[in-house]
């Protein structure tokens, strides 16, 4: 990290005067994630990833002629749209943020987008909101995401299970936009591939006991239980009840369940279970791990995506020569995609200099960023199997 800071400081000396007017500017960026709620164990490294990109840009001295970037955190709760909307409004009206890295869960992201971001003209880049419905949201060109849609995840889940010879599953999902969207996407893809979903049943978060839900799932049968829930909430309760009652002993976990809580809570009890989360084995992924070191867990779910989301906001500002979201929103796709010089984690100073000099960049980042027409990631996934109580990478898709 010290080498990075020295390098960016040296690069700053060569900066042109093109953005001199921004030298004393402070740019506040919101980070709105579920610091409380069903994914609270995932959000600290996500926030740290975004803040690392902001720190990198600040210490380069190159963003808009020397602007500093100040992160402002807010709690989305992941599940309470009213609370998330209020928190986002506060970021804009009280804190004066020029963009939002977030939100996280699909339901609150949609609420913030329609109720706050669009009316106030604020750019949002979510690292983790995956509902397919967000692809059709009215966003006035303000919404982007570095995590792939669950339309793709449903197909990846199908491929993993079918390749393992699993053709009959029970399915339970958290009863919200994320859970229902993913469940529908998966069921459609799985049945199209010849698989059978014996039951698709919603579960509510926050319950003390899930024995009744598991009994219904067990009565329908299935070689494996697919749990499209949250690792710190109902999904955890479903797995515990299934194990305790002997209803299921192997599971498949999509991204909302893929946290350290699975290893800590179940260990070898879920041996042979499978799952997937957004991830890539691209050169940028390794560089991100090296950049972070032991500051936080760079492999935690949606953490690389959070670094990339914040980086895209800052690079779009530089390309637009403005921190005004109504202006720089038009540059997000440009800096994210070819043509231009490829940019990896730890190279934001290099990217800012290229843009300051009028050049073009292709931000690859930590997750092999490539944004499609709807402003969302094309998507790469890390497939895992639980072996000896640990999540073990099988391959990338």
DANOR-V991944 format. One record per residue. N is the residue number from 1. RES is the residue in one letter. PSI is psi in degrees with one decimal (none if undefined). OMEGA is omega as a letter, one per 40 degrees, with the letter a starting at -180 (999 if undefined). NEAR is the number of other ideal C-beta (glycine too) atoms within 8 Angstrom. Layout:
{{N	RES	PSI	OMEGA	NEAR} {N	RES	PSI	OMEGA	NEAR}}
This chain:
{{1	X	-37.0	i	7} {2	X	-37.0	i	5} {3	X	-39.2	i	6} {4	X	-46.3	a	10} {5	X	-38.2	i	9} {6	X	-40.4	a	8} {7	X	-42.8	a	9} {8	X	-34.3	i	15} {9	X	-40.4	i	11} {10	X	-39.2	i	8} {11	X	-35.4	a	14} {12	X	-29.8	a	12} {13	X	-28.1	a	6} {14	X	0.8	a	6} {15	X	143.1	i	12} {16	X	172.3	i	6} {17	X	13.5	a	6} {18	X	-33.0	a	7} {19	X	31.8	a	15} {20	X	-28.8	a	8} {21	X	-21.6	a	5} {22	X	8.1	a	12} {23	X	-39.9	a	9} {24	X	7.6	a	6} {25	X	138.0	i	11} {26	X	124.1	i	8} {27	X	118.8	i	13} {28	X	132.7	i	12} {29	X	132.7	i	18} {30	X	143.9	i	17} {31	X	102.4	a	15} {32	X	110.6	a	17} {33	X	165.6	a	13} {34	X	76.9	i	16} {35	X	-17.9	i	11} {36	X	157.6	i	6} {37	X	-162.8	a	13} {38	X	-8.9	i	14} {39	X	27.3	a	16} {40	X	-21.0	i	11} {41	X	-18.3	a	10} {42	X	-26.0	a	13} {43	X	-29.8	i	12} {44	X	-47.8	i	9} {45	X	-28.6	i	13} {46	X	-48.1	i	17} {47	X	-40.5	a	14} {48	X	-36.6	i	11} {49	X	-45.1	i	18} {50	X	-42.2	a	17} {51	X	-28.3	i	11} {52	X	-42.5	i	12} {53	X	-39.4	i	14} {54	X	-41.3	i	14} {55	X	-42.3	a	9} {56	X	-44.3	a	14} {57	X	-41.7	i	15} {58	X	-48.3	a	11} {59	X	-15.1	i	9} {60	X	-28.5	a	14} {61	X	12.4	a	11} {62	X	-15.2	a	15} {63	X	115.7	i	17} {64	X	44.3	i	13} {65	X	17.5	i	14} {66	X	20.7	i	15} {67	X	150.2	i	15} {68	X	146.7	a	8} {69	X	124.6	a	14} {70	X	118.6	i	9} {71	X	142.4	i	12} {72	X	114.6	a	11} {73	X	147.8	i	10} {74	X	151.6	a	11} {75	X	117.8	i	12} {76	X	-18.6	a	20} {77	X	-12.8	a	11} {78	X	-32.8	a	13} {79	X	-16.3	a	12} {80	X	99.1	a	9} {81	X	-35.9	i	9} {82	X	-45.3	i	7} {83	X	-40.0	i	10} {84	X	-41.4	i	16} {85	X	-43.8	i	13} {86	X	-42.4	i	8} {87	X	-40.3	i	12} {88	X	-39.1	i	18} {89	X	-39.1	i	9} {90	X	-37.9	i	10} {91	X	-37.8	a	14} {92	X	-49.2	a	13} {93	X	-38.5	a	7} {94	X	-42.1	a	6} {95	X	-21.2	i	10} {96	X	38.7	a	7} {97	X	151.7	a	12} {98	X	3.7	i	12} {99	X	163.5	a	14} {100	X	124.4	i	17} {101	X	103.7	a	14} {102	X	-169.8	e	15} {103	X	-163.9	a	15} {104	X	-67.7	a	18} {105	X	148.8	a	15} {106	X	-41.7	a	14} {107	X	-48.5	a	12} {108	X	-30.2	i	18} {109	X	-45.1	i	17} {110	X	-39.2	i	14} {111	X	-44.6	i	12} {112	X	-40.8	a	18} {113	X	-51.2	a	15} {114	X	-34.2	a	10} {115	X	-22.8	a	9} {116	X	-56.0	a	13} {117	X	-50.0	a	16} {118	X	-48.4	i	12} {119	X	-29.2	a	6} {120	X	0.1	i	7} {121	X	40.5	a	9} {122	X	131.8	i	13} {123	X	135.6	i	16} {124	X	132.7	i	15} {125	X	110.4	a	16} {126	X	136.6	i	16} {127	X	-3.7	a	17} {128	X	-3.7	i	14} {129	X	115.4	a	14} {130	X	2.1	a	16} {131	X	131.2	i	15} {132	X	-27.5	a	10} {133	X	-27.5	a	10} {134	X	-18.7	i	17} {135	X	-24.9	a	9} {136	X	6.0	a	4} {137	X	143.3	i	10} {138	X	109.4	a	5} {139	X	-1.5	a	10} {140	X	29.6	i	6} {141	X	19.5	a	7} {142	X	-13.2	a	13} {143	X	133.1	i	14} {144	X	164.0	i	13} {145	X	140.6	a	16} {146	X	-4.6	i	15} {147	X	143.1	i	15} {148	X	153.2	i	13} {149	X	152.5	i	13} {150	X	-9.3	i	15} {151	X	-36.5	i	9} {152	X	-39.6	a	10} {153	X	-36.3	i	18} {154	X	-38.0	i	16} {155	X	-39.7	i	10} {156	X	-44.6	i	12} {157	X	-44.8	i	15} {158	X	-47.8	a	14} {159	X	-43.2	a	10} {160	X	-49.1	a	13} {161	X	-45.0	a	15} {162	X	-40.2	i	13} {163	X	-25.2	i	6} {164	X	-0.2	i	7} {165	X	11.9	i	5} {166	X	114.9	a	11} {167	X	0.0	a	9} {168	X	118.8	a	9} {169	X	153.7	i	16} {170	X	149.3	a	15} {171	X	128.7	i	14} {172	X	145.3	a	15} {173	X	148.5	i	14} {174	X	138.8	a	17} {175	X	71.4	i	9} {176	X	-174.4	a	10} {177	X	-42.4	i	10} {178	X	-53.4	a	16} {179	X	-47.4	a	14} {180	X	-42.0	a	11} {181	X	-43.3	i	14} {182	X	-41.9	i	17} {183	X	-44.0	i	12} {184	X	-42.6	i	9} {185	X	-45.6	a	14} {186	X	-47.8	a	17} {187	X	-42.1	i	12} {188	X	-45.7	a	9} {189	X	-41.2	a	12} {190	X	-43.9	i	15} {191	X	-34.0	i	10} {192	X	-26.7	i	7} {193	X	4.2	i	9} {194	X	2.0	i	6} {195	X	166.4	i	13} {196	X	126.3	i	7} {197	X	109.4	a	11} {198	X	-29.8	i	9} {199	X	142.6	i	10} {200	X	107.7	a	8} {201	X	133.6	i	10} {202	X	151.8	i	9} {203	X	149.9	i	14} {204	X	142.2	i	8} {205	X	159.7	i	12} {206	X	5.3	i	5} {207	X	150.2	i	9} {208	X	-23.3	a	3} {209	X	132.6	a	7} {210	X	24.1	a	12} {211	X	-41.6	a	8} {212	X	-43.4	i	7} {213	X	-43.2	a	12} {214	X	-35.3	i	14} {215	X	-41.8	i	10} {216	X	-40.2	i	10} {217	X	-42.6	a	16} {218	X	-38.3	a	12} {219	X	-27.7	i	6} {220	X	-25.9	i	9} {221	X	178.1	a	7} {222	X	146.4	i	12} {223	X	-24.9	a	7} {224	X	150.9	i	14} {225	X	121.0	i	16} {226	X	123.3	a	13} {227	X	96.9	i	13} {228	X	71.3	a	16} {229	X	-155.8	a	17} {230	X	137.5	a	14} {231	X	-27.6	a	16} {232	X	14.6	a	12} {233	X	-132.9	a	14} {234	X	-34.4	i	15} {235	X	-41.9	i	16} {236	X	-42.7	a	13} {237	X	-37.0	i	12} {238	X	-47.0	a	16} {239	X	-43.8	a	14} {240	X	-44.6	i	11} {241	X	-38.3	i	14} {242	X	-41.3	i	15} {243	X	-44.8	a	12} {244	X	-32.2	a	6} {245	X	-7.3	a	10} {246	X	14.9	a	5} {247	X	-42.9	i	10} {248	X	148.8	i	13} {249	X	-5.4	i	7} {250	X	148.2	a	12} {251	X	165.5	i	14} {252	X	131.6	a	16} {253	X	119.6	i	12} {254	X	-172.5	a	17} {255	X	-37.2	a	13} {256	X	-16.7	i	14} {257	X	-8.4	a	14} {258	X	73.9	i	14} {259	X	171.4	a	12} {260	X	-19.7	i	8} {261	X	-31.1	i	10} {262	X	-45.6	i	15} {263	X	-43.4	a	10} {264	X	-38.1	a	7} {265	X	-27.5	a	9} {266	X	-27.4	i	12} {267	X	-127.9	a	8} {268	X	-6.0	i	7} {269	X	-25.0	a	7} {270	X	28.4	i	14} {271	X	133.5	i	10} {272	X	-8.0	i	8} {273	X	161.1	a	12} {274	X	171.4	i	16} {275	X	178.2	i	14} {276	X	154.4	i	16} {277	X	155.2	i	12} {278	X	136.7	a	14} {279	X	161.0	a	12} {280	X	154.6	i	10} {281	X	25.2	i	7} {282	X	163.4	i	10} {283	X	-32.8	a	7} {284	X	-33.1	i	15} {285	X	-43.8	i	14} {286	X	-38.7	i	9} {287	X	-35.4	i	12} {288	X	-42.4	i	15} {289	X	-43.3	i	9} {290	X	-39.5	a	8} {291	X	-43.1	a	12} {292	X	-38.4	a	11} {293	X	-131.0	a	6} {294	X	18.9	a	3} {295	X	-38.6	i	7} {296	X	178.0	a	10} {297	X	106.0	a	7} {298	X	-11.4	a	13} {299	X	-2.5	a	7} {300	X	147.2	a	12} {301	X	129.1	i	10} {302	X	8.7	i	15} {303	X	-46.7	i	15} {304	X	-37.5	i	16} {305	X	-31.4	i	17} {306	X	-41.3	i	17} {307	X	-46.8	a	16} {308	X	-38.7	a	16} {309	X	-46.4	i	17} {310	X	-41.1	a	17} {311	X	-40.9	a	14} {312	X	-39.2	i	17} {313	X	-47.6	a	15} {314	X	-40.2	i	16} {315	X	-35.6	i	17} {316	X	-38.3	i	15} {317	X	-45.2	a	16} {318	X	-42.4	i	15} {319	X	-34.2	a	11} {320	X	-11.4	a	11} {321	X	34.8	a	7} {322	X	144.8	i	8} {323	X	7.7	i	11} {324	X	117.0	a	8} {325	X	-28.1	i	12} {326	X	-18.8	i	5} {327	X	-53.0	a	9} {328	X	-12.6	i	16} {329	X	-28.7	a	11} {330	X	-5.8	a	8} {331	X	-4.2	a	13} {332	X	-49.0	a	16} {333	X	-34.6	a	8} {334	X	-45.7	a	10} {335	X	-21.1	a	16} {336	X	-26.7	a	11} {337	X	165.3	i	8} {338	X	156.7	e	4} {339	X	174.1	i	4} {340	X	170.8	i	10} {341	X	132.3	a	10} {342	X	137.2	a	8} {343	X	131.2	a	13} {344	X	169.9	i	11} {345	X	138.7	a	10} {346	X	-1.0	a	10} {347	X	24.2	a	8} {348	X	-35.2	i	15} {349	X	-43.5	i	14} {350	X	-44.5	a	10} {351	X	-42.9	a	15} {352	X	-37.4	i	15} {353	X	-44.2	i	12} {354	X	-45.2	a	12} {355	X	-38.7	i	13} {356	X	-30.7	a	12} {357	X	3.7	i	7} {358	X	10.5	a	4} {359	X	-176.9	a	8} {360	X	148.5	i	8} {361	X	156.9	i	13} {362	X	97.9	a	13} {363	X	112.6	i	14} {364	X	-42.5	i	11} {365	X	-157.1	a	17} {366	X	-15.1	a	13} {367	X	22.8	a	16} {368	X	54.2	a	10} {369	X	129.2	i	12} {370	X	110.9	a	8} {371	X	131.7	i	12} {372	X	-178.7	a	8} {373	X	-32.0	a	3} {374	X	6.0	i	5} {375	X	28.8	a	12} {376	X	160.8	a	12} {377	X	141.2	i	14} {378	X	-35.8	i	7} {379	X	127.1	i	10} {380	X	147.5	a	13} {381	X	146.2	i	14} {382	X	119.9	i	12} {383	X	133.9	a	14} {384	X	157.2	i	13} {385	X	146.6	i	10} {386	X	114.8	a	14} {387	X	126.1	a	8} {388	X	34.9	i	6} {389	X	8.3	a	9} {390	X	150.9	i	7} {391	X	117.2	a	10} {392	X	127.6	a	9} {393	X	129.2	i	8} {394	X	-51.9	i	6} {395	X	179.8	i	5} {396	X	145.4	a	10} {397	X	none	999	9}}
